[in-house]
Amino acid sequence: MVFVELLLFVAVFGLLLYKWSVHSFNYFSKRGVAYEPPIPLFGNIPWSVMMAKDSYIKHSIDIHMRLKSHKVYGVFNLRDPLFYLSDPELIRQVGIKSFDNFSNHRKGITDGPNDMSFIGKSLLNLRDRRWKEMRNTLTPTFTSLKIRQMFELIHACNEEAVGYVRRQLDAGNSELELKDFFTRYTNDVIATAAFGIQVNSFKDPNNEFYSIGQRISEFSFWGGLKVFLYLIIPKVMTALRVPVMDMNNVDYFKKLVYGTMKHRKEQSIVRPDMIHLLMEAQRQFQKDQEAAKGDASASKEQHAEFNDEDLLAQCLLFFAAGFETVATCLSFTCHELLANPEVQQKLYEEILAVEEELDGKPLNHDTLMAMKYLDCVVSESLRKWPPAFIIDRMCAADFDLKDEEGEVIVKLQKDELVHIPVAAIHHDPDNFPEPEVFRPERFDEEHKHEIKQFTYLPFGVGPRSCIGNRMALMEVKSVLYQLLRQYKLKPTDRTATDLMSSISGFRMVPRELFWCKFELREGDK
């Protein structure tokens, strides 16, 4: 009898779960939007992707290729219906022309009383007027002039990275795993250029800053499950106050940032790094707020703040954005260089020309950023392997999305989500012929005019594009220059031969990882 009751309970629970999971699956058919049949609970995400057997980025490209004849198509992310844009004109509308109606990202796991709530103060998560005020405050921090001042800090990290490769070669180890190598490099750059501390993750591989950073950024099964549950049952997870991350790790960075700020204020220390620039931005913000208090016409809308916790949130955002994405970009770029030796040779020849021009003087920021072929190589790497392969925007009010002829393509409703499938658009042969081929010449002076507007979006689009792209590009280009100047990059027996097929799950990492053989160039032996 107990067994029968248990069986009945399981059957009823399974039926209710099924009904709940498919409740929204007629959403697009009612709206007249093209879509592919979803599966219960997982929507259009295949089980093989959920189990990290296949790649989500490849899946997003495949579904785009099947539905791209429609300017807007629908995708079910689990139970959530999402509108995807395949037409550049519609991307322009959402990203720029009608930005005021699409200025926010989706509400995330930081929008509740949980351990992540203070992260909601970061620029990535702020919304509406608060985002606009913080963006305006931080924009002067990321000008070319300010980024140029950090060049020497980053150059010191380059020398340590290159020196590590030399020590490995001297020890008879010519093969390195690039993701680990570049993660240690970006860790040291973030430590010195953002947090104002000196660490060397090559000489001290288990230093506290690196170890804690790894724990925060690693994507464990349990961590992924908690994020998954926050997405499908956010109210339940918030009510249960399930922590998304270990706050002891966050407390480390909190003590580090607050301690650095206190020490610099007391000792009047000025250092050209991110903490100094944020402290300057904070002081200017507070001055502007004081001036606005006497303005009787000032809006009563919710304004941004910029207290010490807000500053900490920006620091952690720069850490999260720079720690993983730059290392991933460098890993993919070096893989493409070793897989395309003719591209590597052409880049090396440009480096030699720059070295001759410098005539013994050290490389500087302006010379580096003026290198045209290096820029083409990095641009093509970002085209083929964009760090943010999907961009989201939330519709603030009911909106008619129209094509170039003024025809209404879809009537969007408030709070509906619009997505731009960046990787899919970058891999669409209508936008980039032979998209699987690594061809830096797409971006040279002779050919870059052939690129359709709003089909190349590695840093996003419009006012909400990546604010730190200048710093990221300087970081990537400067270490590539130093490595290619001294070493040839070659494949090994462990190097992946088909990256797209080798990537699994939601991460941009191949199963074989990124193995590379370094060979000292003749002039440096």
Residue, then its C-alpha position, 0 to 999 in steps of 0.5 A: m500500500v505504501f509503495v502504491e501511494l509513493l508511486l502515485f505521489v511520484a506520478v502526480f509530482g512528475l505530471l505537475l513538474y511536466k505541466w510547469s516546465v511546458h507552460s510557456f511553450n506556446y509563447f512564440s506560436k501565439r506571437g507569430v515568431a519562428y522557433e524550434p520545438p523545445i523539450p520539457l524543462f530544458g527548452n532549446i538547450p540540448w541535454s548533451v550541452m547541459m551535460a557538457k558533452d557538446s558546445y553551447i556556442k556551437h549549438s547557438i550558431d547551428i540554431h541561428m543558421r536554421l532560423k536566420s531567414h527570420k529577422v527575429y526568432g524565438v529560443f527557449n532558455l529552459r522555460d524562459p522565452l527569449f527573442y533573438l535578433s538576426d538582422p543588423e538593422l534590428i540590432r542597431q535599433v535595440g543597441i543604439k537608436s532605441f537604447d533608452n528602451f533597452s538600456n538594462h540587462r536581465k534581472g539576475i541573481t544579484d537582485g535579491p536579499n542574498d549574498m550577491s546583493f552588493i554585486g548588484k552595485s557593479l556597473l554590469n548590474l546597475r539599471d536605468r538612471r543609476w547605471k547612467e550616472m555610474r557609467n558617466t562617472l566611470t567613463p573618464t577612468f577608461t580614456s586612452l590617457k588613463i589606460r596609457q598610464m598603466f602600460e608600465l605596470i602591465h609591461a612588468c607583468n609581460e616581462e615576468a611571463v616571458g621570463y617564465v617561458r624562458r625558465q621552462l625552456d632552460a629546464g627542458n620543458s617546451e610545452l605549456e598549457l596556455k589557459d593556465f599560463f595566461t590566467r596567471y598572467t592576467n591574475d598578476v595584471i589585475a593584481t597590480a593594475a586594479f588592486g594595487i598589489q604586487v604578486n608573481s603567480f609564476k614564481d609563487p603559483n599558490n599565492e593567496f590572490y591567485s588561489i582565491g581568484q580561482r575559487i571565485s571564478e571556477f565553475s563547479f557542478w554545485g555552483g552551476l546548479k545553484v545558478f541554474l536553480y536561481l534562474i528557474i526558481p529565483k523566489v524560492m532560492t532567495a527565500l531560502r537564502v542559498p549562498v551563490m559563492d563563499m563570502n570568505n573569498v569576497d571578504y578577502f577582496k573587501k579587506l584588500v580594497y578597503g585596506t589599500m584605500k585607507h593606507r593611500k588616504e593616510q599616506s597620500i600615495v598616488r599610483p597609476d592603477m584602477i583603485h586610484l582612478l576609482m577613488e578619484a572618480q568617487r571624489q568627483f562623484q561626491k562633489d557633483q552630488e553635493a552640487a546637485k543638492g541645491d538644485a530644486s529641479a533635481s529629479k526625485e528618481q533613484h540615483a546612483e551612489f558611490n560609497d566604498e561598497d560601490l567602489l568595491a563592486q566595481c573592483l570585483l567587476f573588473f576582476a571578474a571581467g579581466f581575469e577570465t575573458v582576457a586569458t581566454c582571448l589570449s589562449f584562442t589567439c595563440h592557438e590560431l597563431l600556431a595553427n596558422p604559421e603564415v599569419q604568425q610569420k607575418l605578425y613576427e615581421e611586423i614586430l621586427a619592423v617595430e623593433e627596428e623603428l624603436d632602435g633599442k628603445p623600449l616598446n611604448h603604448d602608442t607604438l603598440m596600439a599603432m601596429k596594424y597587423l597585430d590589431c587585425v590578428v586580435s580583431e579576427s580572434l575576437r570575431k571567431w571566438p568572442p568572449a561574450f557570445i550572447i548579449d541580452r537587453m530587457c525591454a523597458a516598455d511595450f515596443d514595436l520592433k520595425d525593419e528598415e521598411g518600417e514594417v513591424i516585425v514583432k510587438l515586444q512587451k515590457d520586461e521581455l528579453v531580447h538577445i543578440p547572438v554575437a558568436a552566431i552572427h560572427h560565424d554567419p557566412d553572409n556576414f563573414p565568408e568562410p567564417e571558420v577560416f582565421r583570416p586577419e586580412r578581413f580587418d585591414e584597410e583594404h577589406k574592413h569596409e566590407i564588414k556590415q555594420f552591427t555584425y562585428l560586436p566583440f565588446g557589445v553594442g551602443p552605450r552599454s558596450c564594454i567600458g574596459n575594452r581599451m585596457a583589455l586590448m592593451e593587455v592582450k596586444s602587449v603580451l602577444y608582442q613580447l611572446l612572438r618577439q622571442y618565441k615561435l608558437k607550434p602545435t604539440d601532440r596534445t593540441a586540439t585540432d578542431l576547437m569548435s567540436s572540442i569545446s563543451g558545455f557553456r565554457m570556452v575551453p576545449r577538452e584537450l585544453f590549449w597546449c602549445k610548444f614554445e621554440l626560442r627564435e634564432g636571435d634569442k638563443 
